[in-house]
Amino acid sequence: SSPGLERPLKKLADFSRFTGNLVAISTFAPYDGKKNITGRIAAVRDDNIILDLEGKELTINYSQVASARLKAEF
């Protein structure tokens, strides 16, 4: 079976492949006081994932990502 709409993102290359898509990320350490973050993948630079959180940018180091999944948009 296929991973489906809300497929897990496991490698840094997966984040690059799905740039522009909505993603839900859980982190090991809090970013802006939150460990669960939902945003759009704006870019991937070096080992950092840059998310667009409705006009605000948040940079998360890939080593801090506990899990990540694409979010379905309707």
Rosetta blueprint (number, residue, H / E / L):
1 S L
2 S L
3 P L
4 G L
5 L L
6 E L
7 R L
8 P E
9 L L
10 K L
11 K L
12 L H
13 A H
14 D H
15 F H
16 S H
17 R H
18 F L
19 T L
20 G L
21 N L
22 L E
23 V E
24 A E
25 I E
26 S E
27 T E
28 F E
29 A E
30 P E
31 Y E
32 D L
33 G L
34 K E
35 K E
36 N E
37 I E
38 T E
39 G E
40 R E
41 I E
42 A E
43 A E
44 V E
45 R E
46 D L
47 D L
48 N E
49 I E
50 I E
51 L E
52 D E
53 L E
54 E L
55 G L
56 K E
57 E E
58 L E
59 T E
60 I E
61 N E
62 Y H
63 S H
64 Q H
65 V E
66 A E
67 S E
68 A E
69 R E
70 L E
71 K L
72 A L
73 E L
74 F L
